[in-house]
Amino acid sequence: MRSTALLVTTSLGLSTALLAPLPALAQQARTVAVADEDGDDFHRNRGIIVTAPFVRDLSILAGTSELSGDDLSRESRSQIGDALTKLPGVSATSFSPGASRPVLRGFQGERIRVLTDGIGTIDVSNTSPDHGVTVEPIILDRVEVLRGPAVLLFGGQAVGGAVNTIDKRIPREVPEEPFHLDALATYGSAADERSIGASLDVPITSKLVLHLDGSYRKSNDLRVGGFVLSPGLRAEQLEIAAEEREEGNIGEAEEAEELAGLRNRIPNTGTETYSFAGGLAYIGEGGSFGISGSYYNSLYGVPERPGAGHHHHDEEESAGGEEEGPVTIGLDQIKVDFRGEVNLPGFFQALRLRAAYADFKQTEFEGDEVGTVFTNQGIESRLELVQRDNGGWRGASGVQYVHRDFSAIGAEAFVPPNVTDQIGLFTLQEVRSGDFEVEGAARYDKVNVKSQPLGVERDFNSYSFALGLAYIANDQMRIGVNLNRAQRAPAAEELFSNGAHIATQAFEIGNPDFTTEKSWGGEAYIRWSTPDVKLSLTGFYNRFDDFIIDVPTGLEEDDLPVFQFIQNDAKYYGVEAEASVIFARAGGFRFSADGVADYVHASLDGLGPVPRIPPLRLLGGLEAQSDVVSLRAEVEWFDDQRRNANFETETDGFTLVNASASWKPLGPGRGVTLIASANNIFDVVGRRAASFTKDFAPLAGRDFRISAKFSF
């Protein structure tokens, strides 16, 4: 506790410098949304609303999109990754219903930051795909997806992008009514999912607001549209069955045949999650200050890879012990958040602080037995000094501090205890003159990673830069080019891993001699926006030196496939497109069409394709929307993924057909919305190419969902 207190003090002390992106602009963002003269929810929900005023309109956010309102309620799932997959350039790891992290432009893991109001979630979801994200989507107000050069504001390591979730746990405004209540209840048929979440804001005085929220979600094993195993794994199991029968091992043969014939449900994929939080904020004319405390708890099953055993099975079985039961993961997190803002006179507009402390614990169970326990105590704080607009020049500069104390205890602790400390400095500046805008950003990070048991300590210095030029042809069209140079220090898992990881069912090996990962990148974009038409097209390219990635070696260690972290040059390039058009108005309805397309091509020099890259994806939808009723139908098509790494299986293409309807039974603005949706109507088997478990954990089959949303 003494060291924790010291770290908190140090973290808050750094706040006298400069940084805290994405503070209290919810009120401004809400004003922007409500200002739509036509009340056009369709375009409003798909608009770019970024929390920080100095960032919101910058051209370097060419790849930004957001999810809010009824769209967020309709897409809410147990994990934030699965809730965002219809946005351009977004896929998900989809390891299981209880663990799914966003994949942006083909990047995942360490290269993607998941944030809560600009601060990291301080869990371990970035270190391995089986680790769940400690964010409950059902209580979120909005989710912002940031891609491209601007994400260096959140850390040089976030070269792929960032997902910023916005909740209301530290209130940003004083309700005008005696209290304000938001609630959402949902049922989904594919996993018999039941969820409910609610938040309450109560003004104690004219400037003091109390916030309370809670959520609960429970689901059973996930239903799928056909065989659980991929064709390749089914053929492998049938071949094993034939060999076992030939050798007279009838029991083993029947077990392999049962696996090959498994369909309709993925065993051991149920989830149970709950959270609760309380916050208090002072909101005055000169600034605002607030604090919140939260608790998150989740228990979820891990689907088993056929043929993968636990590395100590043989020892126990030879000693007469019983084989372990299915693997489940239980995690919980206690978190304290702080946000403050002081309005300033003169050249600077505001000083903003954002800080958080979290105590995280994850336990991997083998049946009823505890296998490995992971703990992570972390602090993250940011302080920024925001400049007032001065003749077209504006910006912000700041400092960030991150501390992570990680340990793993148990028979399969594949990573030794380690501590990471990071201090970052950054600045973002924009100048507009006539029809042109120029944006520049720079960031420096000093990272120390050490493992006392190994006697290894590494220091890294990372420098990142971005430069953007935009031409504003008129009020409708913007054309721009962004260039960036980024560096990323290796994570502790990439340096120190060496052992069996039960949940991923792999033997993972790191390299303590890794150097800093470096990349050059650029993107070009064009955006067109009118009241009835919105178009966006972005092309991007990234070239990496010393790219860090885990690759299958084809070897086995302790009955598990070996994955080795390596450094190799790599390149990523691709395109994202998004369009929406209101093509008719009649009978109080707006009729619109929208579409999304994205594609990523990624290669390791001399080694072939990067593993787990999403294929070409096309999504098209038609919508009829009025102030009371909205109807939507959409088709989402995924191409085959035949560009695969060594020992990675190909992924067949598939098409999902979805439909939804929403109804405000009390009329517009009366606070009640009912939503019904049918997803994967034709019950197809879909496997996400970016998923580590794609061969034995397909996506949900036909899923009917109903939701009731209340706001008073």
Secondary structure, DSSP 8 states (H G I E B T S, - for coil): -HHHHHHHHHHHHHTTSSB--S-S-HHHHHHHHHT-TT--HHHHHTS---SSTTTTT-GGGTT-EEEEHHHHHHH--SSHHHHSTTSTTEEE--SBTTB--EEETTB-GGGEEEEETTEE--SSTTT-TTS--S--GGG-SEEEEE-SGGGGGG-TT-SSEEEEEE--SS-SS--SSS-EEEEEEEEETTTTEEEEEEEEEEESSSSEEEEEEEEEEEE-S-EEEEESS-HHHHHHHHHHHHHHHHTT-HHHHHHHHHHHT-EEE-TT--EEEEEEEEEEEEEETTEEEEEEEEEEEEEEE----TT---TTHHHHHHTT------EEEEEEEEEEEEEEEEE--TTEEEEEEEEEEEEEEEEEEETTEEEEEEEEEEEEEEEEEEE--BTTEEEEEEEEEEEEEEEEEETT--S--EEEEEEEEEEEEEEEETTEEEEEEEEEEEEEEEETTTTEEEEEEEEEEEEEEEEE-SSSEEEEEEEEEEEE---HHHHH-EEEETTTTEEEE--TT---EEEEEEEEEEEEE-SSEEEEEEEEEEEEEEEEEEEEEEEEETTEEEEEEEEEEEEEEEEEEEEEEEEEEETTEEEEEEEEEEEEEEEETTTEE-SS----EEEEEEEEE-SSEEEEEEEEEE--B----TT---B--EEEEEEEEEE-TT-TTSSEEEEEEEESTT------TT-TTTTT-----SEEEEEEEEE-
